[in-house]
Structure formats: structure tokens, C-alpha cells
């Protein structure tokens, strides 16, 4: 049996010794429990807590989306709405957290040396506005709803959920991500880029579910490629967030020129992400899903032979 005992609690992973339905429920429970723990201990390290909490909620939503895409009888509406509701209060907090390191990284694009200090000085008021001093309270308000989500999945999970459904779900996830990439590359709208990043993270976490502890290609290589793409897109969207922040402070001396340079760097970073991801998105959805399923079967067969 594949050993996942060493997998970190902040990752999605399957208990391969359980029936698939039970393993999905257990994986969802585990990642939601991790989010709850981050909420309870937020006072110790607010910025890290928000970061880890958000990633855990994303992982939970990705798992729910896979079940929905895989099984036609599973309606994700209630669960997804609950998880999205638990996620939304942290969006402004996250953006505020990333601004300082992004500002410091791209200070070299400023043409006015003094503007960097002026913008850094504006961060305190901005963080106060979005509630960065209330992280513990904001996250604590979501704990009860997260506990409800665990119960709701048990109630809604199809009894006949099996491996024959997984390929269908992976095909849909890959097709959706491929389409969002095309839209982002052709429209270059902020919304399209943001959606591509979300879909990349979604399928990344779904492949993580099967990759954790297996150590078998091609699952681990797919997951790493998606993780790299998500990181590249994250760097691009951080630049976009910073560009927006500067645009709202255009009355500060030196900001308009800096904002122009930052936005140009954002476009360059986005273009590099599109080119880098081209090879990964060449296969058809059915071929991508088949390769993942083959990897799962190889992992299970290798495990059985070793026992």
C-alpha cells in the first residue's frame, strides 16, 4: 500500500487503504481541519496564517470541483458557496500582505527615488483599512461554517463514487484550464488572467491529491509542472495587484511613471508564463486524464507487488 504518512498536513492526499469515497471525504476533512487550525492560531503569525488558510480553502474547493466534474449526481453549489464565503474575507488581507515585498522587489522600476518611501508609507493606512489588525477575528468567524462543510460532504457524497468517475473529472479540469489560458493569452484582461491562475491552481491541487506519497511518473511531473505554472502566474498577478495599487495613488509624485513601468513588467511576465506553459497544454483532455490514471494504476500495482 502506498504510504502517505509522511505527507504534510497542508497537502491534499488520499488514504489509499480506504475505499475511494471514504478517502475523498477523509482528504477533505484533513485539509479543512488544517484551515481551522490556522484560523485558531492566527494570532501567532497572522500573515502566514492567512496564506496557509487560503491555500487550504482552495484545496478544499478543488477537491469538491473534481467530485462535481466526475460524478453527474453531485451538486457542489452549497459546499462551494460555503467555502467561497469562508475565503472571500481574506482576499484583501492577502493583497495587503504581498504589497511590501513586491514594492521592495520592484523599487528598481521607480524613476523617482523618493516615491518608494512614499508608497511604503501609505501601506500602514491601507492595511488598517482592509483589517490586517483583525486577522484572528476575521478567520475565527469562519470556523463554524467550515465544520458544517465537513458534515455536508458526508451527506452529499455519492455512494457509488469510484475510479471510473475520476477520468471524466480530470478531463473537465484540464479542458477548463486550457480554455482559460487561451482567453488570458488572447484578451490580456485582468479578469481572464486571474481566472486562468485559479484554474491552474485547481488542477494542480487535484493532481496533488494523487501525487502525494506515490512518487510515480507521470503524476508527480504533472503536479510539479502545474505548481511551477501557478508560481509564475502568481508573480504576474502580484505585479498586477501592485499596478492597481499604484494607479489608485496616481496623485503621489513619481507614481504614474512607476505604475507604467510596473504594468509593462506585468505584461512581460504574463507573456513568459503563456509561452512556458505551451508544451503542457498541447495534449487533448482525454490524453491528459489517461496519463494521470495510468500513473495512479502504476503506483497501485507497484505497491501491491511490494507487499
C-alpha positions in Angstrom: 0.0 0.0 0.0 1.2 3.5 -0.9 2.5 5.2 2.3 1.3 8.8 2.7 2.1 9.1 6.4 4.9 11.5 5.7 2.8 13.9 3.6 2.5 17.3 5.2 -1.0 18.1 6.7 -1.3 21.2 4.4 -1.3 19.0 1.3 -4.1 17.0 -0.4 -3.5 13.3 -0.3 -5.5 10.1 -0.5 -5.6 7.4 2.1 -5.1 4.5 -0.3 -6.1 2.0 2.2 -9.7 3.3 2.2 -12.5 2.9 -0.4 -12.3 5.9 -2.8 -15.5 7.6 -1.5 -14.2 7.4 2.1 -10.7 8.5 1.0 -12.1 11.7 -0.6 -14.1 12.5 2.5 -11.1 11.9 4.7 -8.9 14.1 2.5 -11.4 16.9 2.6 -11.7 16.6 6.3 -8.0 16.8 6.7 -7.5 19.9 4.6 -10.4 21.7 6.2 -9.1 20.8 9.7 -5.8 22.4 8.7 -7.6 25.6 7.7 -9.5 25.6 11.0 -6.2 25.2 12.9 -4.7 28.1 11.0 -7.7 30.2 12.0 -7.4 29.2 15.6 -3.7 30.1 15.8 -3.8 33.2 13.6 -2.5 35.4 16.4 0.9 33.7 16.4 1.7 34.6 12.8 -1.1 36.5 11.1 0.4 36.8 7.6 1.4 33.1 7.4 -2.0 32.1 8.9 -3.9 33.9 6.1 -1.6 32.5 3.5 -2.0 28.9 4.7 -5.7 29.3 5.4 -6.4 30.5 1.9 -4.4 27.7 0.3 -6.3 25.1 2.3 -9.6 26.5 1.3 -8.5 26.5 -2.3 -7.5 22.9 -2.0 -10.9 22.0 -0.5 -12.7 23.8 -3.3 -10.6 22.0 -5.9 -11.5 18.6 -4.4 -15.2 19.5 -4.4 -14.9 20.6 -8.0 -13.3 17.4 -9.0 -16.1 15.4 -7.4 -18.7 17.6 -9.2 -17.0 17.2 -12.6 -16.5 13.5 -12.1 -20.0 12.5 -10.9 -23.1 13.9 -12.5 -25.2 13.5 -9.4 -23.0 15.5 -7.1 -24.2 19.2 -6.8 -21.4 21.3 -5.4 -23.4 24.5 -5.1 -23.9 24.6 -1.4 -20.4 23.4 -0.4 -18.7 25.7 -2.9 -20.7 28.7 -1.7 -19.8 28.0 1.9 -16.1 27.6 1.1 -16.1 30.7 -1.1 -17.8 32.6 1.7 -15.0 31.5 4.1 -12.4 32.6 1.6 -13.6 36.0 0.5 -12.9 37.9 3.7 -9.2 37.1 3.3 -8.7 38.4 -0.2 -7.9 42.0 0.7 -5.8 40.8 3.6 -3.7 38.7 1.2 -3.2 41.5 -1.2 -2.1 43.8 1.6 0.4 41.2 2.8 2.1 40.8 -0.6 2.5 44.5 -1.3 5.5 45.3 0.8 7.8 42.5 -0.6 6.5 43.3 -4.2 7.2 47.0 -3.7 10.7 46.3 -2.4 11.4 43.9 -5.3 10.3 46.3 -8.0 11.6 49.5 -6.5 14.2 49.4 -9.2 11.5 50.3 -11.7 10.8 53.6 -10.0 12.3 56.7 -11.7 11.9 58.8 -8.5 13.9 57.5 -5.5 11.6 59.2 -3.0 8.4 57.6 -4.4 9.4 54.2 -3.0 9.4 55.6 0.6 6.2 57.5 0.0 4.4 54.4 -1.2 5.8 52.2 1.6 4.5 54.9 4.0 1.0 54.5 2.5 0.9 50.8 3.4 0.1 51.3 7.1 -3.2 53.2 6.4 -4.1 50.6 3.7 -3.6 47.7 6.0 -5.7 49.4 8.6 -8.4 49.9 6.1 -8.6 46.2 5.0 -8.4 45.0 8.6 -5.0 43.5 8.8 -5.0 44.1 12.6 -8.2 41.9 12.9 -6.9 38.7 11.2 -7.7 36.5 14.2 -11.3 37.7 14.5 -11.9 37.5 10.7 -10.7 33.9 10.5 -12.4 32.9 13.7 -15.7 33.9 12.2 -15.4 31.2 9.5 -14.7 28.2 11.7 -18.3 27.2 12.3 -19.0 27.3 8.6 -16.0 25.1 7.8 -17.1 22.5 10.3 -20.5 22.5 8.5 -18.8 21.8 5.2 -17.3 18.6 6.6 -20.7 17.4 7.5 -22.3 18.5 4.2 -19.8 16.5 2.1 -20.6 13.3 4.1 -24.3 13.9 3.4 -23.8 14.6 -0.4 -21.0 12.3 -1.4 -22.4 9.8 -4.0 -22.3 6.2 -2.6 -21.1 4.8 -5.9 -18.2 7.2 -6.4 -15.4 5.2 -7.9 -12.3 5.3 -10.1 -14.4 5.2 -13.3 -15.5 8.7 -12.5 -12.1 10.2 -12.0 -11.0 10.4 -15.6 -14.1 12.4 -16.5 -13.4 14.9 -13.8 -9.7 15.3 -14.8 -10.7 15.8 -18.4 -13.1 18.6 -17.5 -10.5 20.3 -15.2 -7.8 20.2 -17.9 -10.1 21.4 -20.6 -11.3 24.3 -18.5 -7.8 25.3 -17.6 -6.7 25.1 -21.2 -9.6 27.3 -22.3 -8.9 29.9 -19.6 -5.2 30.0 -20.7 -6.3 30.7 -24.3 -8.6 33.5 -23.0 -5.9 35.1 -20.9 -3.4 35.0 -23.8 -5.7 36.5 -26.3 -7.6 39.1 -24.2 -4.9 40.0 -21.7 -7.7 41.2 -19.4 -7.0 41.1 -15.7 -10.1 39.0 -15.0 -9.1 36.4 -17.6 -5.6 36.2 -16.2 -6.9 35.8 -12.7 -9.3 33.1 -13.8 -6.5 31.2 -15.6 -4.5 31.3 -12.4 -7.4 29.9 -10.4 -8.0 27.1 -12.8 -4.2 26.3 -12.8 -4.3 26.1 -9.0 -7.4 24.0 -9.2 -6.0 21.2 -11.3 -2.6 21.5 -9.6 -4.3 20.6 -6.3 -6.3 17.8 -7.9 -3.2 16.2 -9.2 -1.5 16.7 -5.8 -4.3 14.5 -4.4 -3.0 11.6 -6.4 0.7 12.5 -6.4 1.3 12.8 -2.7 3.2 9.8 -1.5 3.1 7.9 -4.8 6.4 9.1 -6.2 5.3 7.7 -9.6 5.5 9.4 -13.0 3.7 11.0 -14.7 1.5 12.2 -11.8 4.4 13.9 -9.9 5.7 15.6 -13.1 2.3 16.9 -14.0 1.9 18.2 -10.5 5.3 19.9 -10.5 4.6 21.5 -13.9 1.3 22.9 -12.7 2.9 24.1 -9.4 5.6 26.0 -11.5 2.9 27.5 -13.7 0.9 28.6 -10.7 4.0 30.3 -9.2 4.8 32.1 -12.4 1.2 33.3 -12.7 1.3 34.3 -9.0 4.3 36.5 -9.7 2.5 38.1 -12.6 -0.7 38.7 -10.7 1.2 40.2 -7.8 2.6 42.8 -10.3 -1.0 43.4 -11.5 -2.1 44.0 -7.9 0.8 46.4 -7.3 0.0 48.2 -10.6 -3.6 48.7 -9.4 -2.4 49.9 -6.0 -0.2 52.5 -7.7 -3.0 53.5 -10.1 -5.2 54.4 -7.1 -2.4 56.7 -5.8 -1.6 58.5 -9.1 -1.6 61.8 -7.3 1.6 61.0 -5.4 4.7 62.4 -7.1 6.5 59.8 -9.2 3.8 57.2 -9.1 2.4 57.5 -12.7 5.8 56.7 -14.2 6.4 53.8 -11.8 2.9 52.4 -12.4 3.6 52.4 -16.2 6.8 50.5 -15.7 5.2 48.0 -13.3 2.4 47.3 -15.7 4.8 46.8 -18.6 6.7 44.3 -16.4 3.4 42.6 -15.6 2.7 42.1 -19.3 6.2 40.7 -19.9 5.8 38.3 -17.0 2.4 37.2 -18.3 3.8 36.6 -21.8 6.6 34.5 -20.4 4.0 32.4 -18.5 2.0 31.8 -21.6 5.0 30.7 -23.6 6.4 28.5 -20.9 3.1 26.7 -20.5 2.5 26.0 -24.2 4.0 22.5 -24.2 2.0 21.4 -21.2 -1.3 22.3 -22.8 -0.8 20.6 -26.1 -2.4 17.3 -25.3 -6.1 16.7 -25.6 -8.0 16.5 -22.3 -8.7 12.8 -22.7 -5.0 12.1 -23.2 -4.0 14.1 -20.1 -6.6 12.3 -18.0 -5.5 8.9 -19.3 -1.9 9.6 -18.4 -2.8 10.5 -14.9 -5.0 7.4 -14.5 -2.1 5.3 -15.8 0.2 6.8 -13.3 -2.3 6.0 -10.5 -2.6 2.4 -11.7 1.2 2.1 -11.9 1.5 3.4 -8.3 -1.1 0.9 -7.0 0.4 -2.0 -8.9 3.9 -1.3 -7.7 2.6 -1.0 -4.2 0.8 -4.4 -4.4 3.9 -6.1 -5.8 6.0 -4.8 -2.9 3.7 -6.3 -0.2 
